[in-house]
Amino acid sequence: MRKEREQIAAMPLRWNDDRVEVLMITSRDTGRWIVPKGWTMKGIKPWAAAGIEALEEAGAKGHIGREIFGTYHYRKRFDDGSSQRCRVRVYPMIVDDLKKSWKEEDERTRKWFGLEAAADLVDEPELADMLRQLHVKPKKHPVAGPLLKRAAS
């Protein structure tokens, strides 16, 4: 069995009227709803790597926080049928721009969801908990709150 591996993810957020929404994408293999994520990148800060993943996988550009929003775990399945437990560090991101065309647009679907709806869609309970915590009082969240306050003004 392989040991736990580290991944990074962006949680792309925006204000839509008076509620926060999250940009979700489908995974390439199963089509389940996820946030943009990937492996850490040598020589690149983890939050910057999360921003790169958001651009490549969802076409999202914006301001990404340097502090971890939270972590979740899942089992990554490989083409050979094996799997490995991964710990994903999630960084909040305020989306300023969505590209009309992006690297993985032919491999994924992207869609904005309210936080509660997104929490109901994801398979990872820890990720669902993060989305629900943010839904309660988004501007008061210790990590995402400062980014959301700036984006709302």
C-alpha positions, 0 to 999 in steps of 0.5 A, spaced: 500 500 500 502 506 498 503 512 503 498 518 503 500 523 498 499 531 498 495 535 493 493 542 493 486 545 491 483 551 489 476 553 492 473 558 487 468 563 490 464 569 488 458 573 490 452 572 486 447 578 489 447 576 497 450 569 497 457 566 495 457 561 490 463 556 488 465 554 482 465 546 481 468 542 475 467 534 474 472 529 474 475 526 468 474 519 470 467 519 474 464 525 472 463 527 479 463 534 482 469 536 485 474 543 486 480 544 481 485 540 484 492 537 483 499 534 485 504 539 488 509 543 484 516 543 485 519 550 486 512 553 486 508 555 493 502 551 494 497 556 493 500 558 487 499 551 484 492 551 486 491 557 482 494 554 476 490 548 477 484 552 477 486 556 471 487 549 467 481 545 470 476 550 470 479 557 466 478 561 473 483 566 474 483 571 481 486 572 487 488 566 491 489 566 499 495 563 502 492 560 508 489 553 508 482 554 508 481 546 510 483 539 508 480 533 506 481 526 504 479 521 498 482 515 495 485 517 488 484 511 483 489 510 478 489 507 471 492 500 473 486 499 478 490 501 484 488 507 489 492 511 494 489 515 500 490 523 498 490 529 503 488 535 499 490 542 502 484 547 500 486 554 498 480 559 497 480 563 491 476 569 489 474 569 481 475 575 477 475 572 470 472 566 467 476 564 461 471 562 455 477 557 453 481 553 457 486 547 457 481 542 460 475 545 457 474 539 453 475 534 459 470 537 464 464 541 465 464 547 470 458 550 473 457 555 479 453 552 485 450 555 492 454 552 497 449 548 500 448 545 493 455 544 492 456 540 499 450 536 497 454 534 491 461 532 493 463 525 495 468 527 500 464 529 507 470 533 509 469 538 503 462 538 504 463 540 511 468 546 509 462 548 504 457 548 509 461 552 514 462 557 509 455 557 508 453 559 515 457 566 515 461 567 509 464 574 511 466 571 518 470 565 516 477 566 519 480 564 512 475 566 506 472 571 510 477 577 508 477 575 501 470 575 501 469 582 504 474 585 499 470 582 493 463 584 496 466 591 496 
